[in-house]
């Protein structure tokens, strides 16, 4: 499930305060980023996996990447 570019991971408050932000305050104060290019390519994933430090023993319980072999 992908979020639309206009969605944000929190709810705006009716009025900005120390514990919440209004929509008008958010557009003025929070950085506005351009949309990215989408998912990484297989080549980019391979480069990341190859550049990551190798485990020094133990077992891996979870990973940021989907494993092709178990």
Backbone as XML, in Angstrom:
<?xml version="1.0"?>
<chain id="A" units="angstrom">
  <residue number="1" name="UNK">
    <atom name="N" x="0.847" y="-1.170" z="0.000"/>
    <atom name="CA" x="0.000" y="0.000" z="0.000"/>
    <atom name="C" x="0.894" y="1.236" z="0.000"/>
  </residue>
  <residue number="2" name="UNK">
    <atom name="N" x="0.728" y="2.084" z="-1.015"/>
    <atom name="CA" x="1.548" y="3.283" z="-1.115"/>
    <atom name="C" x="0.723" y="4.499" z="-0.745"/>
  </residue>
  <residue number="3" name="UNK">
    <atom name="N" x="1.333" y="5.402" z="-0.004"/>
    <atom name="CA" x="0.660" y="6.647" z="0.375"/>
    <atom name="C" x="0.759" y="7.635" z="-0.773"/>
  </residue>
  <residue number="4" name="UNK">
    <atom name="N" x="-0.246" y="8.448" z="-0.933"/>
    <atom name="CA" x="-0.178" y="9.479" z="-1.970"/>
    <atom name="C" x="0.839" y="10.536" z="-1.541"/>
  </residue>
  <residue number="5" name="UNK">
    <atom name="N" x="1.451" y="11.235" z="-2.489"/>
    <atom name="CA" x="2.489" y="12.209" z="-2.147"/>
    <atom name="C" x="2.013" y="13.298" z="-1.184"/>
  </residue>
  <residue number="6" name="UNK">
    <atom name="N" x="0.733" y="13.627" z="-1.193"/>
    <atom name="CA" x="0.234" y="14.692" z="-0.328"/>
    <atom name="C" x="-0.005" y="14.214" z="1.100"/>
  </residue>
  <residue number="7" name="UNK">
    <atom name="N" x="-0.008" y="12.886" z="1.326"/>
    <atom name="CA" x="-0.258" y="12.378" z="2.672"/>
    <atom name="C" x="0.966" y="12.550" z="3.553"/>
  </residue>
  <residue number="8" name="UNK">
    <atom name="N" x="0.705" y="12.652" z="4.824"/>
    <atom name="CA" x="1.771" y="12.796" z="5.804"/>
    <atom name="C" x="1.451" y="11.861" z="6.974"/>
  </residue>
  <residue number="9" name="UNK">
    <atom name="N" x="2.459" y="11.417" z="7.700"/>
    <atom name="CA" x="2.293" y="10.359" z="8.695"/>
    <atom name="C" x="1.727" y="10.834" z="10.036"/>
  </residue>
  <residue number="10" name="UNK">
    <atom name="N" x="1.170" y="12.007" z="10.105"/>
    <atom name="CA" x="0.546" y="12.470" z="11.342"/>
    <atom name="C" x="-0.635" y="13.367" z="11.000"/>
  </residue>
  <residue number="11" name="UNK">
    <atom name="N" x="-1.444" y="13.652" z="12.015"/>
    <atom name="CA" x="-2.613" y="14.505" z="11.805"/>
    <atom name="C" x="-2.290" y="15.938" z="12.186"/>
  </residue>
  <residue number="12" name="UNK">
    <atom name="N" x="-2.800" y="16.839" z="11.374"/>
    <atom name="CA" x="-2.630" y="18.253" z="11.695"/>
    <atom name="C" x="-3.560" y="18.638" z="12.837"/>
  </residue>
  <residue number="13" name="UNK">
    <atom name="N" x="-3.148" y="19.600" z="13.628"/>
    <atom name="CA" x="-3.956" y="20.146" z="14.715"/>
    <atom name="C" x="-4.693" y="21.387" z="14.196"/>
  </residue>
  <residue number="14" name="UNK">
    <atom name="N" x="-5.820" y="21.715" z="14.808"/>
    <atom name="CA" x="-6.530" y="22.931" z="14.376"/>
    <atom name="C" x="-5.668" y="24.188" z="14.574"/>
  </residue>
  <residue number="15" name="UNK">
    <atom name="N" x="-4.820" y="24.171" z="15.623"/>
    <atom name="CA" x="-3.956" y="25.309" z="15.913"/>
    <atom name="C" x="-2.578" y="24.778" z="16.314"/>
  </residue>
  <residue number="16" name="UNK">
    <atom name="N" x="-1.510" y="25.393" z="15.809"/>
    <atom name="CA" x="-0.161" y="24.961" z="16.134"/>
    <atom name="C" x="0.177" y="25.196" z="17.603"/>
  </residue>
  <residue number="17" name="UNK">
    <atom name="N" x="0.954" y="24.279" z="18.190"/>
    <atom name="CA" x="1.385" y="24.399" z="19.581"/>
    <atom name="C" x="2.705" y="23.659" z="19.745"/>
  </residue>
  <residue number="18" name="UNK">
    <atom name="N" x="3.202" y="23.557" z="20.970"/>
    <atom name="CA" x="4.451" y="22.846" z="21.238"/>
    <atom name="C" x="4.315" y="21.342" z="20.997"/>
  </residue>
  <residue number="19" name="UNK">
    <atom name="N" x="3.093" y="20.821" z="21.041"/>
    <atom name="CA" x="2.899" y="19.374" z="20.880"/>
    <atom name="C" x="2.185" y="18.993" z="19.589"/>
  </residue>
  <residue number="20" name="UNK">
    <atom name="N" x="1.864" y="19.951" z="18.756"/>
    <atom name="CA" x="1.182" y="19.650" z="17.505"/>
    <atom name="C" x="1.404" y="20.761" z="16.497"/>
  </residue>
  <residue number="21" name="UNK">
    <atom name="N" x="1.132" y="20.462" z="15.247"/>
    <atom name="CA" x="1.371" y="21.433" z="14.188"/>
    <atom name="C" x="0.120" y="21.569" z="13.326"/>
  </residue>
  <residue number="22" name="UNK">
    <atom name="N" x="-0.204" y="22.807" z="12.971"/>
    <atom name="CA" x="-1.324" y="23.041" z="12.060"/>
    <atom name="C" x="-0.818" y="22.897" z="10.628"/>
  </residue>
  <residue number="23" name="UNK">
    <atom name="N" x="-1.721" y="22.724" z="9.676"/>
    <atom name="CA" x="-1.304" y="22.538" z="8.292"/>
    <atom name="C" x="-0.577" y="23.764" z="7.752"/>
  </residue>
  <residue number="24" name="UNK">
    <atom name="N" x="-1.059" y="24.972" z="8.091"/>
    <atom name="CA" x="-0.387" y="26.177" z="7.590"/>
    <atom name="C" x="1.015" y="26.306" z="8.188"/>
  </residue>
  <residue number="25" name="UNK">
    <atom name="N" x="1.177" y="25.936" z="9.466"/>
    <atom name="CA" x="2.503" y="25.988" z="10.096"/>
    <atom name="C" x="3.424" y="24.942" z="9.460"/>
  </residue>
  <residue number="26" name="UNK">
    <atom name="N" x="2.874" y="23.765" z="9.146"/>
    <atom name="CA" x="3.689" y="22.691" z="8.575"/>
    <atom name="C" x="4.258" y="23.087" z="7.220"/>
  </residue>
  <residue number="27" name="UNK">
    <atom name="N" x="3.457" y="23.698" z="6.375"/>
    <atom name="CA" x="3.956" y="24.078" z="5.054"/>
    <atom name="C" x="4.976" y="25.199" z="5.134"/>
  </residue>
  <residue number="28" name="UNK">
    <atom name="N" x="4.934" y="25.994" z="6.200"/>
    <atom name="CA" x="5.912" y="27.073" z="6.365"/>
    <atom name="C" x="7.202" y="26.591" z="7.013"/>
  </residue>
  <residue number="29" name="UNK">
    <atom name="N" x="7.116" y="25.655" z="7.964"/>
    <atom name="CA" x="8.280" y="25.280" z="8.768"/>
    <atom name="C" x="8.938" y="23.961" z="8.381"/>
  </residue>
  <residue number="30" name="UNK">
    <atom name="N" x="8.149" y="22.986" z="7.939"/>
    <atom name="CA" x="8.719" y="21.680" z="7.619"/>
    <atom name="C" x="9.304" y="21.694" z="6.211"/>
  </residue>
  <residue number="31" name="UNK">
    <atom name="N" x="10.409" y="20.960" z="5.996"/>
    <atom name="CA" x="11.006" y="20.930" z="4.661"/>
    <atom name="C" x="10.049" y="20.293" z="3.655"/>
  </residue>
  <residue number="32" name="UNK">
    <atom name="N" x="10.023" y="20.829" z="2.462"/>
    <atom name="CA" x="9.191" y="20.302" z="1.390"/>
    <atom name="C" x="10.116" y="19.605" z="0.390"/>
  </residue>
  <residue number="33" name="UNK">
    <atom name="N" x="9.967" y="18.296" z="0.240"/>
    <atom name="CA" x="10.857" y="17.515" z="-0.615"/>
    <atom name="C" x="10.169" y="17.157" z="-1.929"/>
  </residue>
  <residue number="34" name="UNK">
    <atom name="N" x="10.967" y="17.055" z="-2.974"/>
    <atom name="CA" x="10.469" y="16.585" z="-4.264"/>
    <atom name="C" x="10.207" y="15.084" z="-4.158"/>
  </residue>
  <residue number="35" name="UNK">
    <atom name="N" x="9.223" y="14.559" z="-4.894"/>
    <atom name="CA" x="8.996" y="13.110" z="-4.898"/>
    <atom name="C" x="10.239" y="12.395" z="-5.431"/>
  </residue>
  <residue number="36" name="UNK">
    <atom name="N" x="10.525" y="11.209" z="-4.910"/>
    <atom name="CA" x="11.690" y="10.465" z="-5.385"/>
    <atom name="C" x="11.347" y="9.691" z="-6.659"/>
  </residue>
  <residue number="37" name="UNK">
    <atom name="N" x="12.321" y="8.925" z="-7.151"/>
    <atom name="CA" x="12.161" y="8.196" z="-8.408"/>
    <atom name="C" x="11.473" y="6.848" z="-8.234"/>
  </residue>
  <residue number="38" name="UNK">
    <atom name="N" x="11.037" y="6.516" z="-7.035"/>
    <atom name="CA" x="10.349" y="5.245" z="-6.828"/>
    <atom name="C" x="11.275" y="4.167" z="-6.291"/>
  </residue>
  <residue number="39" name="UNK">
    <atom name="N" x="10.896" y="2.916" z="-6.539"/>
    <atom name="CA" x="11.644" y="1.772" z="-6.023"/>
    <atom name="C" x="13.060" y="1.719" z="-6.594"/>
  </residue>
  <residue number="40" name="UNK">
    <atom name="N" x="13.961" y="1.098" z="-5.816"/>
    <atom name="CA" x="15.327" y="0.899" z="-6.276"/>
    <atom name="C" x="15.361" y="-0.192" z="-7.339"/>
  </residue>
  <residue number="41" name="UNK">
    <atom name="N" x="16.322" y="-0.080" z="-8.237"/>
    <atom name="CA" x="16.496" y="-1.109" z="-9.262"/>
    <atom name="C" x="17.231" y="-2.301" z="-8.653"/>
  </residue>
  <residue number="42" name="UNK">
    <atom name="N" x="17.246" y="-3.428" z="-9.362"/>
    <atom name="CA" x="17.983" y="-4.610" z="-8.883"/>
    <atom name="C" x="19.469" y="-4.299" z="-8.762"/>
  </residue>
  <residue number="43" name="UNK">
    <atom name="N" x="19.999" y="-3.507" z="-9.685"/>
    <atom name="CA" x="21.420" y="-3.121" z="-9.636"/>
    <atom name="C" x="21.711" y="-2.301" z="-8.385"/>
  </residue>
  <residue number="44" name="UNK">
    <atom name="N" x="20.833" y="-1.346" z="-8.071"/>
    <atom name="CA" x="21.027" y="-0.519" z="-6.875"/>
    <atom name="C" x="20.950" y="-1.366" z="-5.607"/>
  </residue>
  <residue number="45" name="UNK">
    <atom name="N" x="19.985" y="-2.314" z="-5.544"/>
    <atom name="CA" x="19.879" y="-3.193" z="-4.377"/>
    <atom name="C" x="21.131" y="-4.049" z="-4.219"/>
  </residue>
  <residue number="46" name="UNK">
    <atom name="N" x="21.644" y="-4.559" z="-5.323"/>
    <atom name="CA" x="22.865" y="-5.373" z="-5.279"/>
    <atom name="C" x="24.038" y="-4.548" z="-4.771"/>
  </residue>
  <residue number="47" name="UNK">
    <atom name="N" x="24.161" y="-3.305" z="-5.245"/>
    <atom name="CA" x="25.239" y="-2.431" z="-4.786"/>
    <atom name="C" x="25.133" y="-2.161" z="-3.290"/>
  </residue>
  <residue number="48" name="UNK">
    <atom name="N" x="23.919" y="-1.937" z="-2.799"/>
    <atom name="CA" x="23.734" y="-1.709" z="-1.360"/>
    <atom name="C" x="24.096" y="-2.949" z="-0.550"/>
  </residue>
  <residue number="49" name="UNK">
    <atom name="N" x="23.626" y="-4.107" z="-0.994"/>
    <atom name="CA" x="23.928" y="-5.349" z="-0.270"/>
    <atom name="C" x="25.427" y="-5.610" z="-0.242"/>
  </residue>
  <residue number="50" name="UNK">
    <atom name="N" x="26.117" y="-5.359" z="-1.357"/>
    <atom name="CA" x="27.560" y="-5.598" z="-1.422"/>
    <atom name="C" x="28.354" y="-4.597" z="-0.595"/>
  </residue>
  <residue number="51" name="UNK">
    <atom name="N" x="27.837" y="-3.386" z="-0.410"/>
    <atom name="CA" x="28.576" y="-2.380" z="0.355"/>
    <atom name="C" x="28.272" y="-2.425" z="1.856"/>
  </residue>
  <residue number="52" name="UNK">
    <atom name="N" x="27.234" y="-3.156" z="2.238"/>
    <atom name="CA" x="26.878" y="-3.256" z="3.661"/>
    <atom name="C" x="27.904" y="-4.115" z="4.383"/>
  </residue>
  <residue number="53" name="UNK">
    <atom name="N" x="28.212" y="-3.796" z="5.648"/>
    <atom name="CA" x="29.156" y="-4.621" z="6.408"/>
    <atom name="C" x="28.617" y="-6.038" z="6.576"/>
  </residue>
  <residue number="54" name="UNK">
    <atom name="N" x="29.509" y="-6.983" z="6.546"/>
    <atom name="CA" x="29.128" y="-8.393" z="6.690"/>
    <atom name="C" x="28.943" y="-8.734" z="8.166"/>
  </residue>
  <residue number="55" name="UNK">
    <atom name="N" x="27.990" y="-9.614" z="8.444"/>
    <atom name="CA" x="27.720" y="-10.049" z="9.822"/>
    <atom name="C" x="28.928" y="-10.812" z="10.363"/>
  </residue>
  <residue number="56" name="UNK">
    <atom name="N" x="29.186" y="-10.675" z="11.663"/>
    <atom name="CA" x="30.335" y="-11.343" z="12.296"/>
    <atom name="C" x="29.852" y="-12.482" z="13.177"/>
  </residue>
  <residue number="57" name="UNK">
    <atom name="N" x="29.087" y="-13.383" z="12.623"/>
    <atom name="CA" x="28.579" y="-14.513" z="13.393"/>
    <atom name="C" x="27.173" y="-14.246" z="13.881"/>
  </residue>
  <residue number="58" name="UNK">
    <atom name="N" x="26.559" y="-15.242" z="14.469"/>
    <atom name="CA" x="25.192" y="-15.100" z="14.948"/>
    <atom name="C" x="24.198" y="-15.367" z="13.829"/>
  </residue>
  <residue number="59" name="UNK">
    <atom name="N" x="22.950" y="-15.138" z="14.114"/>
    <atom name="CA" x="21.920" y="-15.350" z="13.115"/>
    <atom name="C" x="21.196" y="-14.038" z="12.853"/>
  </residue>
  <residue number="60" name="UNK">
    <atom name="N" x="20.691" y="-13.914" z="11.662"/>
    <atom name="CA" x="19.936" y="-12.726" z="11.290"/>
    <atom name="C" x="18.463" y="-13.006" z="11.533"/>
  </residue>
  <residue number="61" name="UNK">
    <atom name="N" x="17.837" y="-12.204" z="12.375"/>
    <atom name="CA" x="16.421" y="-12.397" z="12.683"/>
    <atom name="C" x="15.520" y="-11.572" z="11.787"/>
  </residue>
  <residue number="62" name="UNK">
    <atom name="N" x="16.005" y="-10.460" z="11.284"/>
    <atom name="CA" x="15.223" y="-9.644" z="10.354"/>
    <atom name="C" x="16.187" y="-8.888" z="9.453"/>
  </residue>
  <residue number="63" name="UNK">
    <atom name="N" x="15.672" y="-8.401" z="8.342"/>
    <atom name="CA" x="16.501" y="-7.715" z="7.377"/>
    <atom name="C" x="15.715" y="-6.576" z="6.747"/>
  </residue>
  <residue number="64" name="UNK">
    <atom name="N" x="16.418" y="-5.561" z="6.295"/>
    <atom name="CA" x="15.780" y="-4.474" z="5.564"/>
    <atom name="C" x="15.453" y="-4.880" z="4.138"/>
  </residue>
  <residue number="65" name="UNK">
    <atom name="N" x="16.073" y="-5.956" z="3.670"/>
    <atom name="CA" x="15.895" y="-6.414" z="2.304"/>
    <atom name="C" x="15.167" y="-7.750" z="2.303"/>
  </residue>
  <residue number="66" name="UNK">
    <atom name="N" x="14.383" y="-7.980" z="1.248"/>
    <atom name="CA" x="13.735" y="-9.275" z="1.087"/>
    <atom name="C" x="14.794" y="-10.296" z="0.714"/>
  </residue>
  <residue number="67" name="UNK">
    <atom name="N" x="14.781" y="-11.436" z="1.381"/>
    <atom name="CA" x="15.764" y="-12.473" z="1.110"/>
    <atom name="C" x="15.256" y="-13.368" z="-0.021"/>
  </residue>
  <residue number="68" name="UNK">
    <atom name="N" x="16.141" y="-13.642" z="-0.990"/>
    <atom name="CA" x="15.769" y="-14.524" z="-2.088"/>
    <atom name="C" x="16.015" y="-15.980" z="-1.721"/>
  </residue>
  <residue number="69" name="UNK">
    <atom name="N" x="16.847" y="-16.216" z="-0.732"/>
    <atom name="CA" x="17.113" y="-17.569" z="-0.258"/>
    <atom name="C" x="17.062" y="-17.564" z="1.266"/>
  </residue>
  <residue number="70" name="UNK">
    <atom name="N" x="16.610" y="-18.665" z="1.833"/>
    <atom name="CA" x="16.480" y="-18.750" z="3.286"/>
    <atom name="C" x="17.370" y="-19.818" z="3.835"/>
  </residue>
</chain>
